Amino acid sequence: MAVSIDNYLRTLASSFYLKNNSDEVKRIDNSISNLYKNLDANLGKKINRRFIFGSYDRDTILPRKFDKHSDVDIMVIFNHTDYERDPETYRRWLHSFAEDFYKDRYGSKVVKTFPTVTLELGSIKYDLVPAKEETNFFGTKIISIPGTNGWRSTDPNDVKQKLTAANTRFNNVVRPIIRLMKAWNCYNDYPFDSYLLELKITSIGFGGNNVESGFFYAANNIKSWDDSQARTAKIDSLLYNINEAKKALANDNLDRAKHWIHRVLPTS
């Protein structure tokens, strides 16, 4: 029987996990706490609530040493009923807040991007997303963020709910597979948008898979007909190296299999 690389890939995926007790998480949580305090001091009555969402909330964010573009998403829902404004006004408020409290302090940077205001504290970026929340005819609360033409509705917890359900259904292999695939994406100069890659992998069925077979399966199912030539080349390279790793495993050569894996994945 061929040797397995499953345990090794599980360990590798664990090294791509931003652990709750790590110094990096402590710094992020401390920055978030101070950010909330400053938001309340500057925009308190105008804000309904604010919360973390995105990969940091989903537990799929990679440590900064693996993902130089890792960021923390913070949604800021304004009291739209009391302060009826257009999306640009809310973005301007957040931009003014960020400049007042952070610009040029301790090496901080403030960038007014779309639809967010990006605040860079140290080596971590925080994307502040302005939003409004309204109740529709059926009593359902609808969150909207700036779109290309006015507001567009969004569900900030949609991917998290799908990921949690998939991870539970497929024996807790989905999050490790996502971390492996995101590490490949970062290591190969980001052929995919990180969020869209995570969404794509979450939608794949991993019935009967362990981390090894699920990682190989995910790699074979991320291609789309409209991929760019550059993205296609990087996916083809991933598949070539995985196939070589499979050959090494079939020959009971685990070290050789690891060699091929680390042509497409960073070491821990």
Residue, then its C-alpha position, 0 to 999 in steps of 0.5 A: m500500500a502506498v504511503s500517505i501524506d495526509n498527516y503531513l498536510r494536516t500539520l502543514a495546514s495547522s502551521f498556516y493557522l493563525k492560532n488564537n494564543s499567538d502574538e500576532v492575534k494578540r496584537i490584532d485583538n488589541s488593535i481592534s479593541n483600540l479601534y472600537k474605542n476610537l470609533d465610539a469616541n469619534l462617531g459614537k452616536k452615528i454608529n449602530r454597531r460594528f463587528i468583525f467579519g471575513s477570514y479573521d472571523r471565519d478562522t481562515i486568515l493566514p499568518r502575515k508571514f505567509d500572506k502579505h495581503s492578509d487583512v481584518d474586515i470590520m463592518v461599521i453599520f451607521n444609524h441610517t434612520d437618524y442620519e440619512r446619508d448616501p454611501e460616500t458620506y459614510r465612507r468620508w466619515l470613516h476616512s476622516f476618523a482614520e486620518d484624525f486618529y491614526k494618520d502618520r502616527y506610529g507608522s500608520k497609513v490610511v487609504k480610501t479604497f472602494p468600498t472601504v477605508t483601509l487602515e494599516l497599523g504596523s503590518i496588518k491592514y484593517d478594512l473599515v466597511p461602511a454599511k446601513e441596516e434596514t428592515n424589509f416588508f417581511g421583517t428581515k434585516i437587510i445590510s447594504i454596503p456601497g456599490t458601484n451605483g448607490w447601495r448593494s445588499t450583502d450578507p457578511n456571514d453568508v460564507k461563514q455559515k456555508l463554511t461551518a456547515a461544509n466543514t461539519r458535513f465533511n468531517n472537519v477537512v474543509r478549513p485545513i484544505i482552504r488554508l492549504m489552497k490559500a497558502w498555495n495562492c499566496y506562494n504563487d503570487y495570488p492568481f486568485d482573489s483570496y475571498l473568491l478562492e475560499l468561496k469556490i473551495t467551500s462550495i466543493g463537495f468533499g464527501g469521503n475525503n481526508v485532507e490529502s485527498g481533499f487537497f488534491y481534489a480541490a486543486n483539480n476543481i478550481k479551474s474555470w472556463d474564463d480563467s486568464q492564461a496566467r492563472t491557468a498556467k499556475i493551476d497547471s503547475l500545481l496539478y503537475n507537482i501534485n501528480e508527481a507527489k502522487k507518483a512518489l507516494a505510490n512508490d512509498n517515497l514520502d520525502r520525495a512527495k514532500h519535495w514536490i509538494h513544497r514546489v507549490l506550498p511554502t514550508s511551515 
